[in-house]
Amino acid sequence: MKKLFLLILILQVTLFAIQFQDKSYIQITENESIDGHVEHLEKKYYHIKLLNKEHTVTVKLTDLDADIDMYLGIDNKPRIRSNDCYSSNSKTKDEECIISIPSTKNESTSLIIMVYGFKTSDYKLEVSTKDGLEEIPEISYDSFYAHVDKGESKNYKFFAKKGETYITQIAQLNADADLRVKVGKKANKHSFDCKSTNGGTKMDKCSVTLKEDSWVYVNVDGYRSTQYLIGTDLDEQSNNKKLINKTLNQCLTVKENSSDVFCMNDVNMAYIIDNKTYSVEYVNLYRVDTALKTIEFVQKIQVENTPNDSAEFIKLENTNLVGIKTIHGFELAQDIYTFYNNKTFKKISTFKFNHKREHDDSYNFLLDMKTINNGQKLEIIYEYSDYWYAGDITQHKRTYTIEKNPDKITLISDELE
C-alpha cells in the first residue's frame, strides 16, 4: 500500500512537471516585458518559475487594441471560472493582477498566466516581482468608509479565531457593489466561501465560521462606482456564547470579579462589559443568568471617545454601587453607578483624573478606590503633582459619605496622605 502511494505521488509530480514544459506554454522570467498577440476566443499561456520564497507578483496587460482578459493560477492551469486572480476590464482598459505567493516546501512555484482574447488584439505583457507578500489593509470591529470605482476590486483582511462565526458587511452604498469572503486566500468572483450580490444600494452581508485560526480575506467588487461602509464583527449568537462562557468561568469557577465581569453570586446574576463591540462612545453591558446560562442586553455605558481604551468594573464592597472606569476626553474618570431597579446601572457621580502629559503643569492620577466602615464611606486615593510650583508628587485621600434611598455620595474631606 505504501509503495502504491509513493508510485502515485511520483506519477503526479512527473505529470505536473511535464505540464509546465509543454511547448504551448511560453516561458518568461521575473521582471520581464514582452509583446504578444491573441486572436478572438484564443487562449495563450505563459509560465514563470519562481524560487521558493514569499513573492508579490504584479502582472499587467497594456497597449491593447481591443478587449482581452487575464487569468492567473499558482501551480495550476487557470480557467475562466477557476483561478487565483483575474482581471477582465472592458474595451482597451489595461488589465492588472496582484497576487501573493507564499513560500512552500517545494523548491519553486509555478505561476501560469492565461491571456484570453475576447476580441483580437495586440498587447504588452509586463511581469514584476518583489520579495514579501502583498500588503492588504485590515478591517476590524471599527467600521470605516471607503470607495470603489466601477470595475475595481478592493481587498481587505482580518484575523479570525477557531470556532468563531464572523459577519462582514458593506452598507450605506450609493450604487451597486458586491461582497465576497474567503478563508485563507484572497477572494474574487470565482473563488470565495461566501458571497452577497444584492442589487442596487442594498446592504451586502457575509458570514463565515472558522475551523482553525486563520486570516479571512474580503473582496469588494464595484459593479458601479460607490462609497460604502465596511466592517466585521462576531455574530450575535457566537458572541453571546463567548460572553456567557467567560462569565460562568469567572463567577462560578474562579469565583471572583475581574475588570470586565461583575459577579453577583448571591442572586446567580453577573454583569459583563463587552469591550469588543463598542462604538466610539459606548460599550455594551449584558446581564448573564449564571444558573440558566442565558444572556440579556441591558444598556450601553458611555465611555466617550475611547476607541483604543476599555471600560473596567471596580466593585465597591458592602454597597449597591459599582465603579466603572472610563475616559472622558483626555481625562481618566471613575463613574459611580448604583445598581438600579434590580437590573440596570444608574450613574450617580463622576470623578475625573488627568493623565500625566508632556508640558502639563500639573496632573492627578487615580491609585485606588474602596469602601470603608462597612460600606458607609468611600475612599479615593490619588496622586497630585504641580510642576509650576515645586514639582513634588503627593498622595491625597478623598473621603465621601454614602447615603441610601436614594443613593448619594457627598465629599467630606480631601487631605494629604
C-alpha positions as CSV (number, residue, x, y, z in Angstrom):
1,M,0.0,0.0,0.0
2,K,2.8,2.3,0.9
3,K,4.6,1.6,-2.4
4,L,1.5,2.2,-4.3
5,F,1.0,5.6,-2.6
6,L,4.7,6.6,-3.5
7,L,4.2,5.5,-7.1
8,I,1.1,7.6,-7.4
9,L,2.8,10.6,-5.9
10,I,5.8,10.3,-8.2
11,L,3.4,10.0,-11.2
12,Q,1.6,13.2,-10.1
13,V,4.8,15.1,-9.7
14,T,6.0,13.9,-13.2
15,L,2.8,14.9,-14.9
16,F,2.9,18.3,-13.1
17,A,6.5,18.9,-14.4
18,I,5.5,17.8,-17.9
19,Q,2.6,20.1,-17.9
20,F,4.8,23.2,-17.5
21,Q,7.3,22.0,-20.0
22,D,4.5,21.9,-22.7
23,K,5.6,23.9,-25.7
24,S,2.2,25.6,-25.7
25,Y,3.4,27.5,-22.5
26,I,5.6,30.5,-23.3
27,Q,8.4,30.6,-20.8
28,I,9.1,34.0,-19.3
29,T,11.2,35.2,-16.4
30,E,10.6,37.6,-13.5
31,N,10.6,41.3,-14.2
32,E,10.2,40.7,-18.0
33,S,8.2,42.6,-20.5
34,I,7.2,41.0,-23.9
35,D,4.9,41.8,-26.8
36,G,2.1,39.4,-27.7
37,H,-1.0,38.9,-29.9
38,V,-4.1,36.9,-29.3
39,E,-7.0,36.1,-31.7
40,H,-10.7,36.2,-31.0
41,L,-11.5,33.5,-28.4
42,E,-7.9,32.3,-28.3
43,K,-6.2,31.4,-25.0
44,K,-2.5,32.0,-24.7
45,Y,-0.5,30.7,-21.7
46,Y,2.7,31.9,-20.1
47,H,4.8,30.2,-17.4
48,I,7.0,31.8,-14.8
49,K,9.1,29.7,-12.4
50,L,9.6,31.4,-9.0
51,L,12.1,30.4,-6.4
52,N,10.7,29.2,-3.1
53,K,10.2,32.4,-1.1
54,E,7.4,34.9,-0.4
55,H,6.7,36.9,-3.5
56,T,4.3,39.5,-4.6
57,V,3.8,39.4,-8.3
58,T,2.2,42.1,-10.4
59,V,1.1,41.2,-13.9
60,K,-0.1,43.8,-16.4
61,L,-1.5,43.8,-19.9
62,T,-1.1,47.2,-21.6
63,D,-1.2,48.8,-25.1
64,L,-4.4,46.9,-26.0
65,D,-6.2,47.3,-29.4
66,A,-9.4,45.6,-28.1
67,D,-10.9,43.9,-25.2
68,I,-8.9,41.0,-23.7
69,D,-8.8,39.4,-20.3
70,M,-6.2,37.8,-18.0
71,Y,-6.3,34.9,-15.5
72,L,-3.6,33.6,-13.1
73,G,-3.0,30.3,-11.4
74,I,-0.5,29.2,-8.8
75,D,0.8,25.7,-9.6
76,N,-2.4,25.2,-11.6
77,K,-3.6,26.0,-15.0
78,P,-6.0,28.9,-14.6
79,R,-9.5,28.8,-16.1
80,I,-12.1,31.5,-16.5
81,R,-14.2,30.1,-13.7
82,S,-11.3,28.7,-11.6
83,N,-8.3,30.9,-10.9
84,D,-6.3,32.6,-8.2
85,C,-6.6,36.1,-9.7
86,Y,-8.2,37.6,-12.7
87,S,-8.7,41.0,-14.5
88,S,-11.5,41.5,-17.0
89,N,-11.8,45.2,-17.7
90,S,-13.9,46.3,-20.7
91,K,-12.6,47.6,-24.0
92,T,-9.0,48.7,-24.2
93,K,-8.5,49.4,-20.4
94,D,-5.3,47.9,-19.0
95,E,-5.6,44.7,-17.1
96,E,-3.7,44.1,-13.8
97,C,-3.4,41.3,-11.3
98,I,-1.5,41.5,-8.0
99,I,-1.0,38.1,-6.4
100,S,0.8,37.0,-3.2
101,I,2.7,33.7,-3.5
102,P,3.7,32.2,-0.1
103,S,6.8,30.0,0.5
104,T,6.2,26.3,0.3
105,K,8.1,23.1,0.8
106,N,8.8,22.8,-2.9
107,E,12.0,24.2,-4.5
108,S,10.0,26.5,-6.7
109,T,6.5,27.7,-7.5
110,S,4.9,27.9,-11.0
111,L,2.8,30.9,-11.9
112,I,0.6,30.4,-15.0
113,I,-0.8,33.3,-16.9
114,M,-3.7,32.9,-19.4
115,V,-4.4,35.7,-21.8
116,Y,-7.9,35.3,-23.2
117,G,-8.9,37.1,-26.5
118,F,-12.4,38.4,-26.0
119,K,-11.5,40.2,-29.2
120,T,-8.4,40.0,-31.4
121,S,-5.7,42.3,-30.0
122,D,-2.0,43.0,-29.6
123,Y,-0.8,43.6,-26.1
124,K,2.3,44.1,-23.9
125,L,2.7,41.6,-21.0
126,E,4.6,43.0,-18.0
127,V,5.6,40.9,-15.0
128,S,7.3,42.4,-11.9
129,T,8.1,40.7,-8.6
130,K,9.1,41.9,-5.2
131,D,10.0,40.0,-2.0
132,G,7.3,39.7,0.6
133,L,3.6,39.3,0.5
134,E,1.1,41.9,-0.7
135,E,0.1,44.5,2.0
136,I,-3.6,44.2,2.4
137,P,-5.4,46.6,4.7
138,E,-7.0,45.1,7.8
139,I,-10.6,45.7,8.9
140,S,-11.9,45.2,12.5
141,Y,-14.8,46.0,14.7
142,D,-14.5,49.7,13.9
143,S,-16.4,50.3,10.6
144,F,-15.0,52.9,8.2
145,Y,-15.9,54.5,4.8
146,A,-14.2,53.6,1.6
147,H,-14.8,54.0,-2.2
148,V,-14.6,51.6,-5.1
149,D,-14.7,52.5,-8.8
150,K,-16.7,50.7,-11.5
151,G,-14.9,47.5,-12.4
152,E,-12.4,47.9,-9.5
153,S,-11.9,45.5,-6.6
154,K,-10.8,46.4,-3.1
155,N,-9.3,43.7,-0.8
156,Y,-9.2,43.6,3.0
157,K,-8.4,41.0,5.6
158,F,-9.0,40.3,9.3
159,F,-7.6,37.6,11.7
160,A,-10.3,35.2,13.0
161,K,-10.3,32.5,15.8
162,K,-11.2,28.9,15.5
163,G,-14.8,28.1,16.2
164,E,-16.0,31.7,15.9
165,T,-18.5,33.0,13.4
166,Y,-17.8,36.4,11.8
167,I,-20.1,38.6,9.9
168,T,-18.7,41.1,7.3
169,Q,-20.9,43.7,5.7
170,I,-20.9,46.7,3.4
171,A,-23.6,49.3,3.8
172,Q,-24.7,52.8,3.0
173,L,-23.9,52.3,-0.7
174,N,-24.6,55.0,-3.3
175,A,-24.7,52.3,-6.1
176,D,-24.3,48.6,-6.6
177,A,-21.2,46.7,-5.2
178,D,-20.7,43.1,-4.3
179,L,-19.1,41.4,-1.3
180,R,-17.1,38.1,-1.3
181,V,-15.2,36.5,1.6
182,K,-12.8,33.6,1.7
183,V,-10.8,31.9,4.5
184,G,-7.0,31.6,4.0
185,K,-6.8,33.1,0.4
186,K,-7.9,36.2,-1.4
187,A,-11.5,36.2,-2.6
188,N,-12.7,37.1,-6.1
189,K,-15.6,36.5,-8.4
190,H,-14.6,32.9,-8.9
191,S,-13.1,32.0,-5.6
192,F,-15.0,32.6,-2.3
193,D,-16.5,30.9,0.7
194,C,-19.4,33.3,0.9
195,K,-20.8,35.9,-1.5
196,S,-23.5,38.6,-1.3
197,T,-24.5,40.2,-4.6
198,N,-27.6,42.2,-3.8
199,G,-28.7,44.7,-6.4
200,G,-28.7,48.5,-6.2
201,T,-27.8,50.1,-2.9
202,K,-29.0,47.2,-0.7
203,M,-26.5,46.1,2.1
204,D,-24.4,43.1,1.4
205,K,-23.5,40.7,4.3
206,C,-21.4,37.5,4.5
207,S,-20.9,35.0,7.4
208,V,-18.0,32.5,7.8
209,T,-17.2,30.1,10.6
210,L,-13.6,29.2,11.3
211,K,-12.4,25.6,11.5
212,E,-9.0,26.9,12.7
213,D,-7.2,30.2,13.3
214,S,-6.7,32.0,10.0
215,W,-6.7,35.2,8.1
216,V,-10.0,35.9,6.3
217,Y,-10.0,37.8,3.1
218,V,-12.7,40.2,1.9
219,N,-13.3,41.5,-1.6
220,V,-15.5,44.4,-2.5
221,D,-16.2,44.5,-6.3
222,G,-17.5,47.7,-7.8
223,Y,-20.4,46.9,-10.2
224,R,-20.8,50.7,-10.2
225,S,-18.7,53.4,-8.6
226,T,-19.8,53.8,-5.0
227,Q,-19.0,54.7,-1.4
228,Y,-19.5,52.1,1.2
229,L,-19.2,51.5,5.0
230,I,-17.3,48.3,5.7
231,G,-16.7,46.4,9.0
232,T,-16.6,42.9,10.5
233,D,-17.7,41.5,13.9
234,L,-18.6,38.3,15.7
235,D,-22.2,37.4,15.0
236,E,-24.6,38.0,18.0
237,Q,-25.2,34.3,18.8
238,S,-21.5,33.4,18.7
239,N,-20.5,36.5,20.7
240,N,-23.2,35.8,23.3
241,K,-22.0,32.2,23.8
242,K,-18.4,33.5,24.3
243,L,-19.6,36.1,26.9
244,I,-21.7,33.5,28.8
245,N,-18.8,31.1,29.0
246,K,-16.4,33.8,30.1
247,T,-18.9,34.9,32.8
248,L,-19.5,31.4,34.0
249,N,-15.8,30.6,34.3
250,Q,-15.2,33.9,36.2
251,C,-18.1,33.8,38.6
252,L,-18.6,30.0,39.1
253,T,-15.1,28.6,38.8
254,V,-12.7,31.4,39.6
255,K,-15.4,32.9,41.9
256,E,-14.3,36.5,41.8
257,N,-14.8,39.7,39.8
258,S,-12.5,40.8,37.0
259,S,-12.1,44.1,35.2
260,D,-15.0,43.4,32.8
261,V,-17.0,40.8,34.8
262,F,-19.1,41.9,37.8
263,C,-20.3,38.8,39.7
264,M,-23.4,38.8,41.9
265,N,-23.4,35.2,43.1
266,D,-26.0,35.8,45.8
267,V,-28.7,36.2,43.1
268,N,-27.0,34.0,40.5
269,M,-26.5,37.0,38.2
270,A,-23.5,38.7,36.7
271,Y,-22.8,41.7,34.5
272,I,-20.3,41.9,31.8
273,I,-18.9,44.7,29.7
274,D,-18.3,43.7,26.1
275,N,-15.4,45.9,25.2
276,K,-15.1,44.4,21.8
277,T,-18.4,45.6,20.4
278,Y,-18.2,49.3,21.4
279,S,-19.0,52.2,19.2
280,V,-16.8,55.3,19.6
281,E,-18.7,56.4,22.6
282,Y,-20.3,53.3,24.2
283,V,-19.6,49.8,25.4
284,N,-22.4,47.2,25.8
285,L,-23.5,45.9,29.2
286,Y,-25.0,42.5,29.4
287,R,-26.8,40.6,32.3
288,V,-26.0,36.9,32.5
289,D,-28.1,34.4,34.4
290,T,-25.3,32.1,35.6
291,A,-27.9,29.4,36.6
292,L,-29.9,29.3,33.4
293,K,-26.9,30.2,31.2
294,T,-28.8,32.9,29.4
295,I,-27.7,36.4,28.4
296,E,-29.6,39.6,28.0
297,F,-28.5,43.0,26.7
298,V,-29.2,45.6,29.4
299,Q,-27.8,49.0,28.4
300,K,-25.0,51.0,26.9
301,I,-22.4,52.6,29.1
302,Q,-21.0,55.9,27.9
303,V,-17.2,55.9,27.7
304,E,-16.7,59.0,25.4
305,N,-14.0,59.0,22.7
306,T,-12.1,55.9,23.7
307,P,-11.7,53.7,20.6
308,N,-8.5,52.3,22.0
309,D,-9.5,52.0,25.7
310,S,-11.8,49.7,27.5
311,A,-14.2,50.2,30.4
312,E,-13.5,48.4,33.6
313,F,-15.5,47.4,36.7
314,I,-14.4,48.2,40.2
315,K,-16.6,46.5,42.9
316,L,-17.4,48.7,45.9
317,E,-17.9,46.2,48.7
318,N,-20.9,46.2,51.1
319,T,-22.8,48.7,48.9
320,N,-25.2,48.7,45.9
321,L,-22.6,50.6,44.0
322,V,-20.0,49.8,41.3
323,G,-17.3,51.9,39.8
324,I,-16.8,51.8,36.0
325,K,-13.5,53.3,34.8
326,T,-13.9,55.2,31.5
327,I,-12.2,58.0,29.6
328,H,-13.8,61.5,29.3
329,G,-11.9,63.4,26.6
330,F,-8.2,63.2,27.7
331,E,-9.1,62.6,31.4
332,L,-9.4,59.3,33.2
333,A,-12.7,59.1,35.0
334,Q,-14.3,56.9,37.7
335,D,-18.0,56.9,37.2
336,I,-20.0,55.6,40.1
337,Y,-23.2,53.7,39.2
338,T,-25.9,52.4,41.5
339,F,-27.5,49.0,40.9
340,Y,-30.9,50.3,39.9
341,N,-34.3,48.7,39.7
342,N,-32.8,45.2,40.2
343,K,-31.5,45.3,36.6
344,T,-29.7,48.3,35.2
345,F,-27.0,50.7,36.5
346,K,-27.7,54.4,37.0
347,K,-24.8,56.9,37.2
348,I,-24.8,59.0,40.3
349,S,-21.4,60.6,40.3
350,T,-18.2,61.1,38.2
351,F,-14.6,61.7,39.4
352,K,-12.1,62.9,36.8
353,F,-8.4,62.5,37.0
354,N,-6.0,63.9,34.4
355,H,-3.5,61.7,32.5
356,K,0.1,62.9,33.0
357,R,1.1,64.5,29.7
358,E,4.2,66.3,28.5
359,H,4.3,70.1,29.1
360,D,1.4,69.9,31.6
361,D,1.9,72.0,34.8
362,S,0.0,69.5,37.0
363,Y,-1.8,66.2,36.9
364,N,-3.9,63.9,39.0
365,F,-3.8,60.1,38.8
366,L,-6.2,57.6,40.3
367,L,-4.5,55.0,42.5
368,D,-7.2,53.2,44.5
369,M,-11.0,53.3,45.3
370,K,-12.6,51.4,48.1
371,T,-15.4,51.5,50.7
372,I,-14.8,51.6,54.4
373,N,-16.9,51.4,57.6
374,N,-19.0,48.6,56.3
375,G,-20.0,50.5,53.2
376,Q,-20.9,53.7,54.8
377,K,-17.9,55.7,53.3
378,L,-16.0,55.8,50.1
379,E,-12.2,56.5,49.9
380,I,-10.4,57.6,46.7
381,I,-6.6,57.7,46.8
382,Y,-4.9,59.7,44.1
383,E,-1.5,61.3,43.2
384,Y,-1.2,65.0,42.7
385,S,1.8,66.9,41.2
386,D,2.1,70.7,40.5
387,Y,5.2,71.3,38.4
388,W,4.5,75.1,38.3
389,Y,5.5,75.4,42.0
390,A,7.6,72.7,43.5
391,G,7.2,69.7,41.2
392,D,6.6,67.4,44.2
393,I,4.3,64.4,43.9
394,T,1.9,64.0,46.8
395,Q,-0.7,61.4,47.6
396,H,-4.2,62.6,48.5
397,K,-7.2,60.9,50.0
398,R,-10.8,62.0,49.4
399,T,-13.5,60.7,51.7
400,Y,-17.2,60.6,50.9
401,T,-20.2,59.6,52.8
402,I,-22.5,57.1,51.1
403,E,-26.2,57.6,51.6
404,K,-29.0,55.3,50.5
405,N,-32.6,55.7,49.4
406,P,-31.8,57.4,47.1
407,D,-28.1,56.5,46.7
408,K,-26.0,59.6,47.0
409,I,-22.3,60.4,47.5
410,T,-21.1,63.5,49.4
411,L,-17.5,64.7,49.7
412,I,-16.5,65.3,53.4
413,S,-12.7,65.7,53.2
414,D,-9.7,65.9,50.8
415,E,-6.3,65.6,52.6
416,L,-2.7,64.6,52.2
417,E,-1.8,61.0,52.9
